[in-house]
Amino acid sequence: MTFLRKTLLSLGAAAVLSLFVFTAPASAAGAEEALAWVPADAVSVGVVRVDALRSSPLAARLFEETDDIAADGDAAKFLEETGLRPKQDVDLMVVAGLGGSGGRGIRHALLVFEGRFDPARLSAAMEARGASRKRTAHGEYLSIEGKGGHDHPGAVAFVSPRLLVAGSASAVTRALEDRAAGSSGFLRGEGLGRHLSRVPADASAWAIVDAVRAPIAGGRTRSEGPDDGDPAQVLVGAMKSVSLFVFHATARGDSVEISATGFSADAETRELLTDALKGVVAMWRLAVHEKSPELVPILRRFEIENDGEGVTVSGTLPSSFVRKMAERRQARK
């Protein structure tokens, strides 16, 4: 059963990779069916429009993890038995991070996949490998036990031939319960859902993070000592006061436009973020001047803007750079 858990985690990792590696929504309208499963109290939520990225140079990197799965013995057999082709059959992925009781951070995850699935074949193949069918008052799912029974069990619910919901057992059972009640409230504007308007309608991938409940910066706070003028340390300190983080990537032909915004009600924090980002970009330009000179003009064209609500850094990654990143990663592997 280990490879089944690995398969789900790797598909989710593909979504996270596309959102975070590019330092890096489909609009809500383009993902309503999947987003309707996101809990209103989600700590983070992200969407990847795989269908919009298939022709992009991003696609190779997005599916590196699933390529590794296909090369694995039993995993390859599983894909053959089920007829599942992740690269062709998955059109959209939603990743929601869920908090634990009484604490900060992300404790559980809920993954929603839209595409073309064969529930009967997938269920049969999973049950043949040890998955057990669980029935609840609001629907059924397959339970995937952790190795040795020590890990928290994972779960997969085949909602329809178009929709698959996976994650921790608690996340999936809650999602089934919310949907049976009509809706989780996310699309009605509850929780992070009220920030959907901050995402461009044509974005290929996006994420919204509640930076209070899931801090995106660690390290020293401003009160713990001087930063010695180091822009990176100033940036880390300022990020501790960011309340919301929104970023998105949009494929334009062979290039990718990216944008990341940190929101804060504190004017001083926004000023610190602006100055620190300018300093960090300048440091990057100096650092890559000799080893990767092609990066210098790319970084020079990145823009940093403080609009009174938040600070945004945005720019475009040309196809040549994206391909080079993918090639370097593949070479390291």
C-alpha positions as CSV (number, residue, x, y, z in Angstrom):
1,M,0.0,0.0,0.0
2,T,3.0,2.3,0.3
3,F,3.0,3.1,-3.4
4,L,-0.7,4.1,-3.3
5,R,0.0,6.6,-0.7
6,K,3.1,7.7,-2.7
7,T,0.9,8.1,-5.8
8,L,-1.5,10.4,-4.0
9,L,1.3,12.4,-2.4
10,S,3.2,12.8,-5.6
11,L,0.1,14.0,-7.5
12,G,-0.4,16.5,-4.7
13,A,3.3,17.4,-4.8
14,A,2.9,18.1,-8.5
15,A,0.3,20.7,-7.6
16,V,2.4,22.2,-4.8
17,L,5.5,22.2,-7.0
18,S,3.8,24.2,-9.7
19,L,2.6,26.8,-7.1
20,F,5.7,27.1,-5.0
21,V,8.8,26.4,-7.1
22,F,8.0,29.2,-9.5
23,T,7.9,31.3,-6.4
24,A,5.1,30.6,-7.5
25,P,-6.9,30.4,-11.1
26,A,-8.1,29.1,-13.2
27,S,-10.8,31.5,-12.0
28,A,-13.1,30.3,-9.4
29,A,-15.7,30.0,-12.2
30,G,-13.4,27.5,-14.0
31,A,-12.9,25.4,-10.9
32,E,-16.2,25.7,-9.0
33,E,-16.9,21.9,-8.8
34,A,-13.6,21.2,-7.2
35,L,-13.5,24.3,-5.0
36,A,-16.9,23.5,-3.6
37,W,-15.1,20.7,-1.6
38,V,-12.7,23.1,0.1
39,P,-13.6,23.7,3.8
40,A,-14.4,27.2,4.7
41,D,-11.8,27.2,7.4
42,A,-8.9,26.0,5.2
43,V,-5.5,27.5,6.1
44,S,-4.4,27.5,2.4
45,V,-5.9,26.6,-0.9
46,G,-4.3,26.3,-4.3
47,V,-5.4,25.4,-7.8
48,V,-3.4,24.1,-10.8
49,R,-5.1,24.1,-14.2
50,V,-3.1,21.2,-15.7
51,D,-5.1,21.5,-18.9
52,A,-3.8,25.0,-19.3
53,L,-0.2,23.9,-18.7
54,R,0.1,20.8,-20.9
55,S,1.5,22.8,-23.8
56,S,3.7,24.9,-21.6
57,P,7.4,24.1,-20.8
58,L,6.2,23.9,-17.2
59,A,4.5,20.6,-17.9
60,A,7.7,18.6,-17.9
61,R,8.6,19.8,-14.4
62,L,5.0,19.6,-13.1
63,F,4.9,15.9,-13.8
64,E,8.4,14.8,-12.8
65,E,7.0,13.1,-9.7
66,T,4.4,11.2,-11.6
67,D,7.1,10.0,-14.1
68,D,9.0,8.5,-11.1
69,I,5.8,6.7,-10.1
70,A,5.3,5.2,-13.6
71,A,8.9,3.9,-13.5
72,D,8.2,2.0,-10.2
73,G,7.3,-1.7,-10.6
74,D,4.0,-2.1,-8.8
75,A,3.0,1.5,-9.5
76,A,3.4,0.9,-13.2
77,K,1.3,-2.2,-12.9
78,F,-1.3,-0.3,-11.0
79,L,-1.5,2.4,-13.7
80,E,-1.8,-0.3,-16.4
81,E,-4.6,-2.1,-14.5
82,T,-6.6,1.1,-14.0
83,G,-5.9,2.7,-17.3
84,L,-5.0,5.9,-15.4
85,R,-2.6,8.3,-17.3
86,P,-1.9,11.2,-14.9
87,K,-0.5,13.4,-17.6
88,Q,-3.4,13.1,-19.9
89,D,-6.3,12.3,-17.5
90,V,-5.9,14.9,-14.8
91,D,-7.2,18.4,-15.9
92,L,-7.3,20.3,-12.6
93,M,-6.0,19.9,-9.1
94,V,-7.0,21.6,-5.9
95,V,-4.8,21.4,-2.8
96,A,-6.3,22.6,0.5
97,G,-4.3,22.8,3.7
98,L,-6.3,22.2,6.9
99,G,-5.3,23.2,10.4
100,G,-5.3,21.1,13.5
101,S,-7.4,21.8,16.6
102,G,-6.2,24.8,18.6
103,G,-2.8,25.3,16.8
104,R,-1.2,27.0,13.9
105,G,0.2,25.3,10.8
106,I,-1.2,22.8,8.4
107,R,-2.0,19.3,9.9
108,H,-4.0,17.7,7.1
109,A,-4.5,18.0,3.4
110,L,-7.4,17.6,1.0
111,L,-6.7,17.0,-2.7
112,V,-9.4,17.3,-5.3
113,F,-8.8,16.1,-8.9
114,E,-10.9,16.8,-11.9
115,G,-10.4,14.7,-15.0
116,R,-11.3,11.4,-16.5
117,F,-11.3,8.4,-14.1
118,D,-12.7,4.9,-14.0
119,P,-13.9,4.5,-10.4
120,A,-14.6,0.8,-10.8
121,R,-11.2,-0.1,-12.0
122,L,-9.4,2.2,-9.6
123,S,-11.4,0.9,-6.7
124,A,-10.8,-2.7,-7.6
125,A,-7.0,-2.2,-8.0
126,M,-6.7,-0.4,-4.7
127,E,-8.8,-3.0,-2.8
128,A,-6.6,-5.7,-4.4
129,R,-3.7,-4.0,-2.8
130,G,-5.2,-3.7,0.7
131,A,-7.4,-0.7,0.7
132,S,-10.6,-1.1,2.7
133,R,-14.0,0.3,1.9
134,K,-15.5,2.6,4.5
135,R,-19.1,3.6,4.5
136,T,-20.4,6.7,6.3
137,A,-23.9,8.4,6.4
138,H,-22.7,10.9,3.7
139,G,-20.9,8.6,1.3
140,E,-18.2,6.0,1.1
141,Y,-14.4,6.0,0.6
142,L,-11.4,3.7,0.4
143,S,-9.1,3.8,3.4
144,I,-5.3,3.4,2.7
145,E,-3.5,2.4,5.9
146,G,0.0,3.7,6.6
147,K,3.0,1.3,6.6
148,G,2.7,-0.9,9.6
149,G,-0.5,0.9,10.6
150,H,1.5,3.6,12.3
151,D,0.7,6.5,10.0
152,H,-2.6,8.3,9.8
153,P,-4.7,6.5,7.1
154,G,-5.2,8.2,3.8
155,A,-8.6,8.1,2.0
156,V,-9.9,8.3,-1.5
157,A,-13.5,9.0,-2.5
158,F,-14.5,8.5,-6.1
159,V,-17.3,11.1,-6.3
160,S,-17.9,10.6,-10.1
161,P,-16.0,9.6,-13.2
162,R,-14.9,13.3,-13.3
163,L,-14.0,13.9,-9.7
164,L,-11.7,12.3,-7.2
165,V,-11.3,13.5,-3.6
166,A,-8.3,12.3,-1.5
167,G,-6.3,13.2,1.6
168,S,-6.4,12.2,5.2
169,A,-9.3,10.2,6.4
170,S,-10.6,13.0,8.6
171,A,-10.3,15.5,5.7
172,V,-12.2,13.3,3.3
173,T,-15.0,12.3,5.7
174,R,-15.5,16.0,6.6
175,A,-15.6,16.9,2.9
176,L,-18.3,14.3,2.3
177,E,-20.3,15.6,5.2
178,D,-20.0,19.2,4.0
179,R,-21.1,18.4,0.5
180,A,-24.1,16.3,1.8
181,A,-25.1,19.4,3.7
182,G,-25.1,21.4,0.4
183,S,-21.7,23.3,0.5
184,S,-18.7,24.0,2.6
185,G,-19.3,27.8,2.3
186,F,-15.9,28.5,0.6
187,L,-17.5,29.5,-2.7
188,R,-20.0,31.7,-0.8
189,G,-17.1,33.8,0.3
190,E,-16.4,32.3,3.7
191,G,-12.8,32.0,5.0
192,L,-10.2,32.3,2.3
193,G,-13.0,32.2,-0.2
194,R,-13.6,35.9,0.2
195,H,-10.2,36.6,-1.4
196,L,-10.9,34.7,-4.6
197,S,-11.4,38.1,-6.4
198,R,-7.6,38.8,-5.9
199,V,-6.8,36.0,-8.4
200,P,-6.9,36.8,-12.1
201,A,-9.6,35.0,-14.0
202,D,-7.0,33.6,-16.5
203,A,-4.4,32.3,-14.1
204,S,-3.1,28.9,-14.8
205,A,-2.2,28.2,-11.1
206,W,-2.7,30.1,-7.9
207,A,-2.6,29.9,-4.1
208,I,-4.0,31.8,-1.2
209,V,-2.4,31.3,2.2
210,D,-3.6,32.5,5.6
211,A,-0.2,33.7,6.8
212,V,-1.4,34.1,10.4
213,R,-2.5,30.5,10.8
214,A,0.3,29.1,8.5
215,P,3.3,31.5,8.9
216,I,5.3,31.5,5.6
217,A,8.4,32.9,7.3
218,G,10.5,31.6,10.1
219,G,13.7,32.9,11.7
220,R,14.3,35.9,13.9
221,T,11.7,38.5,14.6
222,R,12.6,42.2,14.6
223,S,12.7,42.3,18.4
224,E,15.3,39.5,18.6
225,G,18.2,41.6,17.4
226,P,19.6,43.6,14.5
227,D,19.5,42.4,10.9
228,D,22.8,44.1,10.0
229,G,21.2,45.5,6.9
230,D,20.8,42.0,5.3
231,P,17.9,42.3,2.9
232,A,17.1,38.6,3.2
233,Q,16.8,38.9,7.0
234,V,14.8,42.1,6.8
235,L,12.4,40.3,4.4
236,V,12.0,37.3,6.7
237,G,11.3,39.7,9.6
238,A,8.7,41.7,7.6
239,M,7.0,38.6,6.4
240,K,6.2,37.7,10.0
241,S,3.7,40.6,9.9
242,V,2.0,39.6,6.7
243,S,-1.6,38.4,7.2
244,L,-2.3,37.0,3.7
245,F,-0.2,35.7,0.9
246,V,-1.6,35.4,-2.7
247,F,0.4,34.2,-5.7
248,H,-0.4,33.1,-9.2
249,A,1.2,32.0,-12.4
250,T,-0.2,32.3,-15.9
251,A,1.1,30.5,-19.0
252,R,1.4,32.8,-22.0
253,G,2.5,30.7,-24.9
254,D,6.0,29.4,-23.9
255,S,6.5,32.0,-21.1
256,V,5.0,32.2,-17.6
257,E,3.9,35.4,-15.8
258,I,4.2,35.1,-12.0
259,S,3.0,37.4,-9.2
260,A,3.3,37.1,-5.4
261,T,1.7,39.5,-3.0
262,G,2.0,39.8,0.8
263,F,-0.8,41.8,2.4
264,S,-0.5,43.7,5.7
265,A,-2.5,46.5,7.4
266,D,0.7,47.9,8.8
267,A,2.3,50.6,6.6
268,E,5.8,50.1,8.1
269,T,5.6,46.4,7.3
270,R,4.7,47.2,3.7
271,E,7.6,49.7,3.4
272,L,10.0,47.1,4.9
273,L,8.7,44.5,2.4
274,T,9.2,46.8,-0.5
275,D,12.8,47.8,0.5
276,A,13.7,44.2,1.4
277,L,12.4,42.8,-1.9
278,K,14.3,45.3,-3.9
279,G,17.5,44.5,-1.9
280,V,17.0,40.7,-2.4
281,V,16.4,41.0,-6.1
282,A,19.6,43.2,-6.4
283,M,21.5,40.5,-4.4
284,W,20.2,37.8,-6.8
285,R,21.4,39.8,-9.8
286,L,24.9,40.0,-8.4
287,A,24.9,36.4,-7.4
288,V,23.9,35.1,-10.8
289,H,26.0,37.6,-12.8
290,E,28.8,35.1,-13.6
291,K,27.1,31.7,-13.2
292,S,23.8,32.4,-15.0
293,P,24.1,35.7,-16.8
294,E,20.9,35.0,-18.7
295,L,19.0,35.6,-15.4
296,V,20.2,39.2,-15.0
297,P,17.9,40.8,-17.6
298,I,15.0,38.6,-16.4
299,L,15.5,39.8,-12.8
300,R,15.9,43.4,-13.9
301,R,12.5,43.4,-15.4
302,F,10.8,42.2,-12.3
303,E,8.6,44.9,-10.7
304,I,7.9,45.6,-7.0
305,E,4.8,47.6,-6.1
306,N,3.3,48.8,-2.9
307,D,-0.4,49.6,-3.4
308,G,-1.3,50.5,0.1
309,E,-2.8,47.1,0.9
310,G,0.1,44.8,0.1
311,V,3.4,44.5,-1.7
312,T,3.6,42.7,-5.0
313,V,6.6,41.3,-6.9
314,S,5.8,40.3,-10.5
315,G,7.6,39.3,-13.6
316,T,7.8,37.0,-16.6
317,L,9.9,33.8,-16.9
318,P,10.7,33.1,-20.6
319,S,10.5,29.6,-22.0
320,S,14.2,29.3,-22.3
321,F,14.6,29.8,-18.5
322,V,11.8,27.4,-17.6
323,R,13.3,24.7,-19.8
324,K,16.7,25.3,-18.3
325,M,15.4,24.8,-14.8
326,A,13.7,21.6,-15.8
327,E,16.9,20.3,-17.5
328,R,19.1,21.2,-14.5
329,R,16.7,19.4,-12.1
330,Q,16.6,16.3,-14.4
331,A,20.4,16.3,-14.6
332,R,20.7,16.4,-10.8
333,K,18.4,13.4,-10.6
